[in-house]
Amino acid sequence: MHTEIPIDEAGRVVIPKEVRDDWGLRSRGTLLLNHENGHVTLAPARPKGHLIKKGDMLVWSTGGATITQEEMNAVLDAARERRD
């Protein structure tokens, strides 16, 4: 998808809804930005770790990596959306 999007006075851009939906982006989510050779790329930032099932419970496993409360909230929100 190639589309032109405006930049406002504060330097903000709006990512089109269909892209946000495809990437699973939510309000207050995080993106990774890379700028190189005159090009900018964005990609969804994925939290460190993954959900695993232990018995009847889902457990977030980070393999020893630390995770912020914001990252954990994003993981829980995404899991709830998939469930609903």
For each residue, the residues with C-beta under 8 A, 3 or more apart:
1: 16 18 19
2:
3: 16
4:
5: 13 14 15 16
6: 13 14
7: 11 12 13
8: 11 12 13
9:
10:
11: 7 8
12: 7 8
13: 5 6 7 8
14: 5 6
15: 5 19 20 25 42
16: 1 3 5 19 20
17: 20 21
18: 1 21 22
19: 1 15 16 22 23 25
20: 15 16 17 23 25 26
21: 17 18 24 25
22: 18 19
23: 19 20 44
24: 21 44 78
25: 15 19 20 21 29 31 44
26: 20 29 74 77 78
27:
28: 70
29: 25 26 44 45 74
30: 44 45 70 71 74
31: 25 42 43 44 45
32: 42 43 44 45
33: 40 41 42
34: 40 41 42 43
35: 39 40 41
36: 39
37:
38:
39: 35 36
40: 33 34 35
41: 33 34 35
42: 15 31 32 33 34
43: 31 32 34
44: 23 24 25 29 30 31 32
45: 29 30 31 32
46:
47: 67 71 72 74 75
48: 62 63 65 66 67 71
49: 60 61 62 63 65 67 75
50: 60 61
51: 58 59 60 61 75 79
52: 58 59 61
53: 57 58 59
54: 57 58 59
55:
56:
57: 53 54
58: 51 52 53 54 79
59: 51 52 53 54
60: 49 50 51 67 72 75
61: 49 50 51 52
62: 48 49 65 66 67
63: 48 49
64:
65: 48 49 62
66: 48 62
67: 47 48 49 60 62 71 72
68: 71 72
69: 72 73
70: 28 30 73 74
71: 30 47 48 67 68 74 75
72: 47 60 67 68 69 75 76
73: 69 70 76 77
74: 26 29 30 47 70 71 77 78
75: 47 49 51 60 71 72 78 79
76: 72 73 79 80
77: 26 73 74 80 81
78: 24 26 74 75 81 82
79: 51 58 75 76 82 83
80: 76 77 83 84
81: 77 78 84
82: 78 79
83: 79 80
84: 80 81
